[in-house]
Amino acid sequence: MHEINLPEVAAEVTEAFRRYERALVGNDVETLDALFWRSPHTLRFGVGENLYGYDAIAAFRTARPPINVIVTYGRDFATADTEFQRNGSTVTGRQSHVWVRTDEGWRIAAAHVSLMPTPSHEGHAGGASAQKPAPESQPLLTSNA
């Protein structure tokens, strides 16, 4: 069984994710390219596109919001997830990353971005009730805000 949320590993992935977010905001394509695993197995599901392989991902870049949740699994794997809403938008965006430690450092192995209608009231999305996990099962919450 993997050790979950080792503090030193969570700190490393958090820094790698923040580096990724800074690169998105600054349109630093070189850093964005460097942070994705250079492999045909890397994928990114975007709002309006599905990108398969490093080359396809490197060709398509958009800005995304700061991180909300990081969960580490052992010393070499982690997930980073966020929800966002752009000013004036009526939809909520969601982004997920799978991070893997490589010889070159932390790299994104998979990414997913999607949109959903903004709930009309707290706790409901698409007619289903959304509940937060019990405190002991909640992942590390981080923010660069």
N, CA, C and O of each residue as an XYZ file, in Angstrom:
580
protein
N       0.844     -1.179      0.000
C       0.000      0.000      0.000
C       0.888      1.240      0.000
O       1.892      1.296      0.710
N       0.514      2.221     -0.793
C       1.268      3.463     -0.865
C       1.017      4.319      0.376
O      -0.076      4.314      0.942
N       2.045      5.047      0.781
C       1.870      6.039      1.832
C       1.164      7.239      1.210
O       1.552      7.688      0.131
N       0.145      7.758      1.864
C      -0.674      8.842      1.330
C      -0.248     10.172      1.955
O      -0.073     10.271      3.169
N      -0.087     11.181      1.115
C       0.172     12.564      1.520
C       1.418     12.740      2.387
O       1.370     13.397      3.428
N       2.530     12.153      1.955
C       3.803     12.418      2.626
C       4.099     13.910      2.487
O       4.136     14.410      1.363
N       4.311     14.635      3.577
C       4.461     16.098      3.499
C       5.535     16.569      2.528
O       5.312     17.534      1.797
N       6.697     15.913      2.500
C       7.770     16.364      1.615
C       7.421     16.126      0.148
O       7.812     16.913     -0.714
N       6.695     15.056     -0.143
C       6.282     14.782     -1.514
C       5.186     15.763     -1.935
O       5.208     16.284     -3.049
N       4.230     16.010     -1.039
C       3.178     16.986     -1.324
C       3.778     18.361     -1.601
O       3.305     19.073     -2.487
N       4.809     18.741     -0.857
C       5.468     20.040     -1.077
C       6.123     20.085     -2.453
O       6.042     21.102     -3.142
N       6.769     18.999     -2.858
C       7.406     18.953     -4.179
C       6.382     19.068     -5.297
O       6.584     19.825     -6.246
N       5.269     18.314     -5.193
C       4.250     18.357     -6.241
C       3.566     19.716     -6.255
O       3.255     20.247     -7.320
N       3.332     20.279     -5.072
C       2.728     21.614     -4.993
C       3.596     22.633     -5.705
O       3.080     23.470     -6.446
N       4.897     22.581     -5.497
C       5.799     23.515     -6.171
C       5.803     23.286     -7.679
O       5.807     24.245     -8.452
N       5.801     22.025     -8.102
C       5.757     21.732     -9.535
C       4.458     22.247    -10.143
O       4.463     22.809    -11.238
N       3.346     22.056     -9.437
C       2.056     22.529     -9.951
C       2.019     24.045    -10.006
O       1.509     24.612    -10.972
N       2.548     24.711     -8.993
C       2.603     26.187     -9.001
C       3.483     26.678    -10.152
O       3.176     27.685    -10.790
N       4.563     25.972    -10.406
C       5.423     26.321    -11.551
C       4.625     26.207    -12.849
O       4.731     27.062    -13.728
N       3.830     25.152    -12.960
C       2.968     24.957    -14.126
C       1.969     26.113    -14.254
O       1.806     26.666    -15.342
N       1.306     26.481    -13.165
C       0.320     27.563    -13.195
C       0.966     28.898    -13.567
O       0.400     29.665    -14.347
N       2.150     29.180    -13.011
C       2.865     30.421    -13.378
C       3.183     30.431    -14.868
O       3.079     31.463    -15.530
N       3.568     29.280    -15.380
C       3.885     29.184    -16.808
C       2.628     29.404    -17.654
O       2.698     30.040    -18.706
N       1.488     28.889    -17.208
C       0.242     29.115    -17.942
C      -0.107     30.598    -17.978
O      -0.389     31.154    -19.040
N      -0.084     31.226    -16.819
C      -0.448     32.639    -16.726
C       0.511     33.499    -17.540
O       0.091     34.464    -18.179
N       1.804     33.153    -17.521
C       2.816     33.912    -18.238
C       3.033     33.461    -19.669
O       3.906     33.983    -20.362
N       2.239     32.487    -20.119
C       2.404     31.915    -21.456
C       3.846     31.478    -21.711
O       4.394     31.703    -22.791
N       4.448     30.853    -20.704
C       5.813     30.354    -20.788
C       5.773     28.943    -21.392
O       5.793     27.947    -20.668
N       5.717     28.876    -22.705
C       5.539     27.608    -23.409
C       6.695     26.654    -23.138
O       6.484     25.445    -23.034
N       7.890     27.165    -23.024
C       9.055     26.301    -22.750
C       8.873     25.542    -21.433
O       9.129     24.340    -21.370
N       8.430     26.242    -20.378
C       8.207     25.588    -19.088
C       7.015     24.641    -19.157
O       7.064     23.541    -18.606
N       5.943     25.060    -19.831
C       4.785     24.175    -19.988
C       5.202     22.871    -20.660
O       4.844     21.787    -20.200
N       5.949     22.980    -21.734
C       6.424     21.789    -22.434
C       7.297     20.926    -21.527
O       7.202     19.699    -21.548
N       8.142     21.571    -20.733
C       9.056     20.833    -19.857
C       8.319     20.061    -18.772
O       8.795     19.014    -18.332
N       7.159     20.560    -18.331
C       6.447     19.925    -17.223
C       5.549     18.769    -17.638
O       5.085     18.017    -16.781
N       5.296     18.613    -18.919
C       4.548     17.440    -19.365
C       5.528     16.320    -19.671
O       6.592     16.545    -20.247
N       5.153     15.118    -19.279
C       5.954     13.931    -19.543
C       6.081     13.771    -21.046
O       5.077     13.699    -21.755
N       7.313     13.715    -21.534
C       7.583     13.617    -22.969
C       7.386     12.172    -23.403
O       8.328     11.387    -23.508
N       6.102     11.853    -23.653
C       5.735     10.472    -23.981
C       4.482     10.461    -24.843
O       3.626     11.334    -24.699
N       4.360      9.492    -25.733
C       3.120      9.355    -26.491
C       1.967      8.888    -25.599
O       0.814      8.914    -26.030
N       2.254      8.464    -24.368
C       1.228      8.000    -23.430
C       0.615      9.141    -22.623
O      -0.390      8.942    -21.941
N       1.204     10.326    -22.690
C       0.679     11.479    -21.964
C      -0.602     11.943    -22.640
O      -0.696     11.947    -23.867
N      -1.594     12.336    -21.835
C      -2.835     12.817    -22.420
C      -3.332     14.051    -21.690
O      -2.971     14.309    -20.541
N      -4.172     14.808    -22.388
C      -4.819     15.986    -21.814
C      -6.201     16.101    -22.435
O      -6.336     16.285    -23.644
N      -7.247     15.988    -21.579
C      -8.620     16.184    -22.029
C      -9.004     17.606    -21.694
O      -9.095     17.964    -20.519
N      -9.230     18.415    -22.697
C      -9.549     19.821    -22.494
C     -11.030     20.096    -22.588
O     -11.841     19.186    -22.758
N     -11.370     21.365    -22.476
C     -12.757     21.797    -22.544
C     -13.351     21.455    -23.906
O     -14.487     20.987    -23.985
N     -12.608     21.680    -24.957
C     -13.128     21.425    -26.293
C     -12.250     20.528    -27.129
O     -12.418     20.464    -28.346
N     -11.319     19.836    -26.508
C     -10.375     19.028    -27.263
C      -9.871     17.869    -26.417
O      -9.825     17.957    -25.190
N      -9.495     16.787    -27.078
C      -8.811     15.661    -26.457
C      -7.436     15.591    -27.097
O      -7.324     15.476    -28.317
N      -6.397     15.659    -26.290
C      -5.031     15.678    -26.807
C      -4.312     14.408    -26.378
O      -4.254     14.092    -25.189
N      -3.769     13.685    -27.343
C      -3.103     12.418    -27.090
C      -1.638     12.539    -27.472
O      -1.309     12.807    -28.628
N      -0.769     12.343    -26.508
C       0.665     12.402    -26.737
C       1.246     13.782    -26.474
O       0.576     14.801    -26.638
N       2.489     13.789    -26.069
C       3.191     15.022    -25.727
C       3.141     16.048    -26.850
O       2.897     17.227    -26.596
N       3.368     15.620    -28.085
C       3.425     16.570    -29.200
C       2.107     17.318    -29.384
O       2.110     18.519    -29.654
N       0.985     16.620    -29.239
C      -0.318     17.270    -29.373
C      -0.556     18.266    -28.237
O      -1.110     19.344    -28.456
N      -0.140     17.905    -27.033
C      -0.325     18.788    -25.875
C       0.541     20.030    -26.009
O       0.088     21.140    -25.728
N       1.788     19.846    -26.439
C       2.704     20.977    -26.587
C       2.189     21.984    -27.609
O       2.527     23.166    -27.540
N       1.367     21.520    -28.562
C       0.850     22.406    -29.605
C      -0.375     23.213    -29.146
O      -0.801     24.136    -29.840
N      -0.934     22.875    -27.996
C      -2.169     23.517    -27.545
C      -2.016     24.018    -26.101
O      -1.843     23.212    -25.186
N      -2.075     25.305    -25.894
C      -1.888     25.881    -24.552
C      -2.977     26.886    -24.206
O      -3.316     27.748    -25.016
N      -3.531     26.770    -22.984
C      -4.484     27.754    -22.464
C      -4.208     28.011    -20.987
O      -3.617     27.166    -20.313
N      -4.623     29.153    -20.482
C      -4.424     29.509    -19.073
C      -5.443     28.796    -18.191
O      -6.574     28.553    -18.613
N      -5.044     28.465    -16.978
C      -5.902     27.806    -15.993
C      -5.693     28.443    -14.620
O      -4.713     29.158    -14.407
N      -6.616     28.184    -13.687
C      -6.596     28.811    -12.360
C      -5.623     28.154    -11.385
O      -4.997     27.146    -11.714
N      -5.493     28.730    -10.170
C      -4.606     28.159     -9.154
C      -5.138     26.831     -8.607
O      -6.313     26.504     -8.773
N      -4.251     26.075     -7.952
C      -4.608     24.761     -7.428
C      -5.534     24.850     -6.226
O      -5.562     25.858     -5.520
N      -6.283     23.795     -6.007
C      -7.127     23.682     -4.829
C      -6.788     22.453     -4.001
O      -6.748     22.541     -2.774
N      -6.543     21.301     -4.636
C      -6.352     20.062     -3.896
C      -5.178     19.279     -4.483
O      -5.089     19.092     -5.696
N      -4.276     18.822     -3.600
C      -3.160     17.946     -3.980
C      -3.251     16.700     -3.099
O      -3.412     16.810     -1.883
N      -3.149     15.516     -3.707
C      -3.080     14.264     -2.953
C      -1.871     13.499     -3.482
O      -1.726     13.326     -4.692
N      -1.000     13.039     -2.577
C       0.166     12.265     -2.989
C      -0.054     10.796     -2.652
O      -0.748     10.456     -1.693
N       0.561      9.922     -3.474
C       0.475      8.486     -3.291
C       1.899      7.955     -3.288
O       2.518      7.825     -4.344
N       2.415      7.651     -2.122
C       3.809      7.267     -2.014
C       4.696      8.463     -2.313
O       4.329      9.602     -2.024
N       5.856      8.208     -2.887
C       6.823      9.272     -3.153
C       6.886      9.694     -4.618
O       7.557     10.672     -4.948
N       6.197      8.975     -5.498
C       6.397      9.201     -6.921
C       5.141      9.516     -7.729
O       5.232      9.718     -8.940
N       3.957      9.565     -7.084
C       2.708      9.844     -7.790
C       1.862     10.811     -6.989
O       1.891     10.803     -5.759
N       1.097     11.656     -7.701
C       0.201     12.600     -7.030
C      -0.893     13.030     -7.992
O      -0.759     12.889     -9.208
N      -1.977     13.556     -7.435
C      -3.026     14.174     -8.235
C      -3.198     15.616     -7.776
O      -2.990     15.932     -6.605
N      -3.575     16.477     -8.693
C      -3.859     17.883     -8.396
C      -5.169     18.227     -9.100
O      -5.312     18.010    -10.303
N      -6.119     18.762     -8.343
C      -7.444     19.058     -8.886
C      -7.890     20.450     -8.474
O      -7.529     20.937     -7.403
N      -8.679     21.087     -9.335
C      -9.195     22.416     -9.041
C     -10.544     22.620     -9.708
O     -10.866     21.970    -10.703
N     -11.323     23.522     -9.150
C     -12.538     24.021     -9.786
C     -12.336     25.501    -10.004
O     -11.656     26.161     -9.219
N     -12.930     26.040    -11.082
C     -12.775     27.460    -11.356
C     -13.990     27.981    -12.092
O     -14.718     27.228    -12.739
N     -14.192     29.270    -11.985
C     -15.222     29.937    -12.763
C     -14.643     31.253    -13.238
O     -14.200     32.072    -12.433
N     -14.647     31.453    -14.531
C     -14.125     32.687    -15.100
C     -15.137     33.803    -14.919
O     -16.343     33.558    -14.901
N     -14.646     35.037    -14.784
C     -15.524     36.193    -14.623
C     -16.564     36.243    -15.721
O     -16.236     36.143    -16.904
N     -17.829     36.398    -15.329
C     -18.920     36.512    -16.281
C     -19.414     35.196    -16.849
O     -20.362     35.186    -17.634
N     -18.807     34.104    -16.479
C     -19.184     32.802    -17.017
C     -20.331     32.202    -16.208
O     -20.482     32.491    -15.021
N     -21.134     31.370    -16.857
C     -22.218     30.666    -16.173
C     -21.897     29.189    -16.008
O     -22.774     28.407    -15.642
N     -20.665     28.796    -16.270
C     -20.255     27.408    -16.108
C     -19.084     27.315    -15.134
O     -18.319     28.264    -14.966
N     -18.963     26.162    -14.504
C     -17.854     25.877    -13.605
C     -16.870     24.978    -14.342
O     -17.253     23.969    -14.933
N     -15.600     25.359    -14.297
C     -14.567     24.541    -14.914
C     -13.944     23.617    -13.883
O     -13.897     23.925    -12.693
N     -13.465     22.472    -14.366
C     -12.768     21.519    -13.503
C     -11.499     21.076    -14.214
O     -11.496     20.854    -15.424
N     -10.429     20.953    -13.454
C      -9.145     20.517    -14.014
C      -8.537     19.482    -13.084
O      -8.546     19.653    -11.865
N      -8.011     18.410    -13.657
C      -7.332     17.362    -12.895
C      -6.013     17.025    -13.567
O      -5.919     16.984    -14.793
N      -5.002     16.787    -12.753
C      -3.690     16.347    -13.241
C      -3.280     15.090    -12.495
O      -3.597     14.925    -11.317
N      -2.577     14.209    -13.181
C      -1.838     13.120    -12.551
C      -0.371     13.463    -12.734
O       0.093     13.635    -13.861
N       0.361     13.564    -11.631
C       1.791     13.895    -11.651
C       2.600     12.655    -11.320
O       2.203     11.861    -10.468
N       3.735     12.483    -11.991
C       4.636     11.369    -11.752
C       6.063     11.905    -11.634
O       6.470     12.789    -12.388
N       6.811     11.362    -10.684
C       8.214     11.761    -10.552
C       9.023     11.004    -11.605
O       8.971      9.776    -11.668
N       9.772     11.743    -12.435
C      10.634     11.144    -13.450
C      12.079     11.512    -13.124
O      12.343     12.213    -12.147
N      12.993     11.046    -13.931
C      14.394     11.426    -13.743
C      14.601     12.926    -13.898
O      15.555     13.482    -13.354
N      13.708     13.589    -14.641
C      13.806     15.038    -14.859
C      13.043     15.842    -13.812
O      13.077     17.072    -13.852
N      12.354     15.187    -12.872
C      11.556     15.868    -11.851
C      10.080     15.553    -12.041
O       9.736     14.640    -12.791
N       9.205     16.293    -11.373
C       7.760     16.060    -11.453
C       7.231     16.469    -12.818
O       7.512     17.565    -13.303
N       6.447     15.560    -13.446
C       5.877     15.807    -14.760
C       4.414     15.369    -14.776
O       4.028     14.437    -14.070
N       3.600     16.054    -15.594
C       2.200     15.715    -15.752
C       2.099     14.538    -16.708
O       2.589     14.606    -17.835
N       1.463     13.456    -16.262
C       1.263     12.281    -17.095
C      -0.121     12.278    -17.725
O      -0.315     11.690    -18.789
N      -1.089     12.932    -17.077
C      -2.443     13.028    -17.623
C      -3.097     14.297    -17.093
O      -2.865     14.697    -15.952
N      -3.919     14.930    -17.936
C      -4.634     16.137    -17.542
C      -6.045     16.084    -18.114
O      -6.265     15.556    -19.204
N      -6.993     16.634    -17.369
C      -8.391     16.667    -17.807
C      -8.976     18.028    -17.452
O      -8.781     18.521    -16.341
N      -9.687     18.629    -18.388
C     -10.382     19.892    -18.165
C     -11.800     19.716    -18.682
O     -12.002     19.208    -19.785
N     -12.778     20.130    -17.895
C     -14.166     20.032    -18.335
C     -14.977     21.180    -17.756
O     -14.543     21.855    -16.822
N     -16.162     21.393    -18.322
C     -17.081     22.433    -17.872
C     -18.413     21.802    -17.494
O     -18.826     20.799    -18.076
N     -19.081     22.405    -16.507
C     -20.416     21.966    -16.134
C     -21.234     23.189    -15.746
O     -20.667     24.195    -15.318
N     -22.555     23.124    -15.886
C     -23.379     24.273    -15.503
C     -23.167     24.624    -14.037
O     -23.006     23.735    -13.201
N     -23.167     25.912    -13.725
C     -23.029     26.363    -12.345
C     -24.289     25.972    -11.580
O     -25.398     26.229    -12.047
N     -24.130     25.344    -10.391
C     -25.308     24.948     -9.615
C     -26.161     26.160     -9.241
O     -25.641     27.244     -8.980
N     -27.482     25.957     -9.220
C     -28.384     27.050     -8.864
C     -28.374     27.319     -7.370
O     -28.716     28.421     -6.941
N     -27.983     26.320     -6.560
C     -27.840     26.519     -5.120
C     -26.804     25.554     -4.574
O     -26.494     24.542     -5.202
N     -26.269     25.871     -3.399
C     -25.180     25.117     -2.775
C     -25.537     23.634     -2.637
O     -26.629     23.287     -2.185
N     -24.601     22.767     -3.034
C     -24.750     21.344     -2.811
C     -25.433     20.580     -3.919
O     -25.516     19.354     -3.844
N     -25.935     21.262     -4.964
C     -26.602     20.571     -6.046
C     -25.952     20.913     -7.372
O     -25.741     22.084     -7.688
N     -25.637     19.892     -8.142
C     -25.116     20.070     -9.502
C     -25.779     19.028    -10.373
O     -25.662     17.830    -10.113
N     -26.468     19.469    -11.395
C     -27.133     18.533    -12.284
C     -28.188     17.686    -11.595
O     -28.477     16.576    -12.042
N     -28.781     18.204    -10.490
C     -29.830     17.504     -9.791
C     -29.336     16.509     -8.760
O     -30.150     15.938     -8.033
N     -28.032     16.277     -8.668
C     -27.497     15.333     -7.693
C     -26.927     16.080     -6.512
O     -26.341     17.151     -6.672
N     -27.092     15.533     -5.341
C     -26.573     16.160     -4.135
C     -25.077     15.910     -4.027
O     -24.616     14.779     -4.181
N     -24.324     16.965     -3.762
C     -22.872     16.845     -3.606
C     -22.530     16.994     -2.140
O     -22.945     17.962     -1.503
N     -21.772     16.040     -1.587
C     -21.387     16.106     -0.192
C     -19.883     16.066     -0.090
O     -19.212     15.350     -0.833
N     -19.348     16.861      0.861
C     -17.910     16.857      1.093
C     -17.539     15.629      1.918
O     -18.345     15.162      2.722
N     -16.309     15.089      1.726
C     -15.890     13.934      2.513
C     -15.695     14.315      3.980
O     -15.523     15.488      4.314
N     -15.726     13.300      4.848
C     -15.470     13.522      6.269
C     -14.079     14.113      6.431
O     -13.194     13.816      5.629
N     -13.858     14.960      7.470
C     -12.564     15.638      7.638
C     -11.359     14.707      7.589
O     -10.333     15.081      7.019
N     -11.443     13.511      8.163
C     -10.283     12.622      8.188
C      -9.941     12.066      6.818
O      -8.831     11.571      6.618
N     -10.874     12.134      5.861
C     -10.593     11.623      4.525
C     -10.287     12.719      3.526
O     -10.045     12.429      2.354
N     -10.291     13.977      3.960
C     -10.041     15.063      3.036
C      -8.571     15.153      2.679
O      -7.711     14.961      3.538
N      -8.268     15.447      1.402
C      -6.877     15.607      0.948
C      -6.310     16.947      1.424
O      -7.018     17.778      1.993
N      -5.029     17.123      1.177
C      -4.393     18.393      1.481
C      -4.994     19.478      0.618
O      -5.093     19.316     -0.598
N      -5.396     20.579      1.221
C      -5.912     21.724      0.468
C      -4.837     22.776      0.412
O      -4.279     23.155      1.441
N      -4.544     23.248     -0.772
C      -3.513     24.260     -0.926
C      -3.999     25.341     -1.853
O      -4.917     25.124     -2.644
N      -3.396     26.495     -1.764
C      -3.762     27.597     -2.653
C      -2.578     28.510     -2.801
O      -1.826     28.714     -1.848
N      -2.396     29.065     -3.984
C      -1.328     30.040     -4.162
C      -1.890     31.447     -4.148
O      -1.215     32.388     -4.563
N      -3.116     31.602     -3.678
C      -3.745     32.919     -3.599
C      -3.292     33.639     -2.341
O      -3.712     34.769     -2.090
